Amino acid sequence: MHPQSCKIQAIEDGHEVGLLEFEIHENILTITHTYAYQEGRGIGKVLMSAAIAYAREQHYKILPVCSFARVILQRNDAYKDLWIDEEQTT
């Protein structure tokens, strides 16, 4: 079975200002890329919050391949129950 590719968009005034791409395979949500087209506005954090909420709703674990996603998950103890590393997926 191939992973399902998905994305979460941040839209402002009808324009995309950020994008978070992820794949779902079994019960793992793998965050592959996070893009904020203007840095310093918190768009990446908003995208991560949406991905985290979705993972919690669906009872997924999160594998952060994207370095930004990894930092967000590592810095917040509230996400320890969601975060897994690649060694745990094999």
Sine and cosine of phi, psi and omega as CSV:
sin_phi,cos_phi,sin_psi,cos_psi,sin_omega,cos_omega
0.00,0.00,0.75,-0.66,-0.01,-1.00
-1.00,0.06,0.51,-0.86,0.05,-1.00
-0.90,0.43,0.51,-0.86,0.08,-1.00
-1.00,0.00,0.82,-0.57,0.01,-1.00
-1.00,0.01,0.71,-0.71,-0.06,-1.00
-0.63,-0.78,0.18,-0.98,0.07,-1.00
-0.48,-0.88,0.43,-0.90,0.13,-0.99
-0.86,-0.50,0.78,-0.63,-0.01,-1.00
-0.95,-0.30,0.57,-0.82,0.19,-0.98
-0.97,-0.23,0.85,-0.53,-0.06,-1.00
-0.89,-0.46,0.72,-0.69,0.06,-1.00
-0.69,-0.72,0.81,-0.59,-0.02,-1.00
0.79,0.61,0.62,0.79,0.05,-1.00
0.99,0.17,0.07,1.00,-0.01,-1.00
-0.88,-0.48,0.60,-0.80,0.07,-1.00
-0.95,0.32,0.81,-0.59,0.01,-1.00
-0.90,-0.44,-0.08,1.00,0.03,-1.00
-0.19,-0.98,0.32,-0.95,-0.08,-1.00
-0.46,-0.89,0.69,-0.73,0.11,-0.99
-0.84,-0.54,0.85,-0.53,0.00,-1.00
-0.96,-0.27,0.66,-0.76,0.01,-1.00
-0.51,-0.86,0.28,-0.96,0.06,-1.00
-0.82,-0.57,0.53,-0.85,0.06,-1.00
-0.87,-0.48,0.79,-0.61,0.07,-1.00
-0.63,-0.77,0.88,-0.48,-0.09,-1.00
0.84,0.54,-0.86,-0.51,-0.03,-1.00
-0.95,-0.32,0.44,0.90,-0.04,-1.00
-0.87,-0.49,0.80,-0.60,0.10,-1.00
-0.98,-0.21,0.93,-0.37,-0.03,-1.00
-0.99,-0.16,0.91,-0.41,0.03,-1.00
-1.00,0.09,0.90,-0.43,-0.09,-1.00
-0.99,-0.12,-0.58,0.82,-0.04,-1.00
-0.49,-0.87,0.59,-0.80,0.16,-0.99
-0.77,-0.64,0.83,-0.56,0.00,-1.00
-0.86,-0.52,0.78,-0.62,0.19,-0.98
-0.85,-0.52,0.88,-0.48,-0.13,-0.99
-0.95,0.31,-0.31,0.95,0.14,-0.99
-0.74,-0.67,0.89,-0.45,-0.04,-1.00
-0.96,0.28,0.39,-0.92,0.11,-0.99
1.00,0.09,0.11,0.99,-0.01,-1.00
-0.97,-0.26,-0.03,1.00,0.01,-1.00
0.99,0.13,0.18,0.98,-0.04,-1.00
-0.91,0.42,-0.67,0.74,0.02,-1.00
-0.87,0.49,-0.64,0.77,0.02,-1.00
-0.92,0.39,-0.61,0.79,0.05,-1.00
-0.90,0.44,-0.69,0.73,0.04,-1.00
-0.89,0.46,-0.68,0.73,0.03,-1.00
-0.90,0.44,-0.64,0.77,0.04,-1.00
-0.87,0.49,-0.65,0.76,0.03,-1.00
-0.91,0.41,-0.67,0.74,0.01,-1.00
-0.91,0.41,-0.65,0.76,0.02,-1.00
-0.91,0.42,-0.69,0.72,0.03,-1.00
-0.88,0.48,-0.68,0.73,0.02,-1.00
-0.89,0.46,-0.70,0.72,0.01,-1.00
-0.87,0.49,-0.67,0.74,0.02,-1.00
-0.90,0.44,-0.70,0.71,0.00,-1.00
-0.86,0.51,-0.63,0.78,-0.08,-1.00
-1.00,-0.05,-0.02,1.00,-0.03,-1.00
0.88,0.47,0.65,0.76,0.05,-1.00
-1.00,-0.07,0.41,-0.91,0.25,-0.97
-1.00,-0.08,0.40,-0.92,-0.02,-1.00
-0.92,-0.40,0.81,-0.59,0.12,-0.99
-0.96,-0.28,0.96,-0.29,-0.05,-1.00
-1.00,0.03,1.00,-0.08,0.09,-1.00
-0.97,0.24,-0.59,0.81,0.05,-1.00
-0.93,0.37,0.75,-0.66,-0.05,-1.00
-0.90,0.44,-0.59,0.80,0.03,-1.00
-0.89,0.45,-0.72,0.69,0.02,-1.00
-0.88,0.48,-0.66,0.75,0.01,-1.00
-0.87,0.50,-0.71,0.71,-0.01,-1.00
-0.89,0.45,-0.71,0.71,0.00,-1.00
-0.86,0.51,-0.71,0.70,-0.03,-1.00
-0.93,0.37,-0.63,0.77,-0.03,-1.00
-0.94,0.35,-0.52,0.86,-0.09,-1.00
-0.99,0.12,-0.15,0.99,-0.07,-1.00
-0.84,-0.55,0.92,-0.39,-0.02,-1.00
-0.87,0.49,-0.41,0.91,-0.01,-1.00
-0.92,0.40,-0.24,0.97,-0.03,-1.00
-0.97,-0.24,0.04,1.00,-0.06,-1.00
-0.85,0.53,-0.52,0.85,-0.01,-1.00
-0.95,0.30,-0.30,0.95,-0.04,-1.00
-0.99,-0.11,-0.57,0.82,-0.20,-0.98
-0.97,0.24,0.75,-0.66,0.14,-0.99
-0.76,-0.65,0.35,-0.94,0.07,-1.00
-0.95,-0.32,0.14,-0.99,-0.10,-1.00
-0.88,0.48,-0.50,0.86,0.01,-1.00
-0.90,0.44,-0.48,0.88,-0.02,-1.00
-0.98,0.18,-0.17,0.98,-0.05,-1.00
-1.00,-0.08,-0.13,0.99,-0.04,-1.00
-0.99,-0.11,0.00,0.00,0.00,0.00
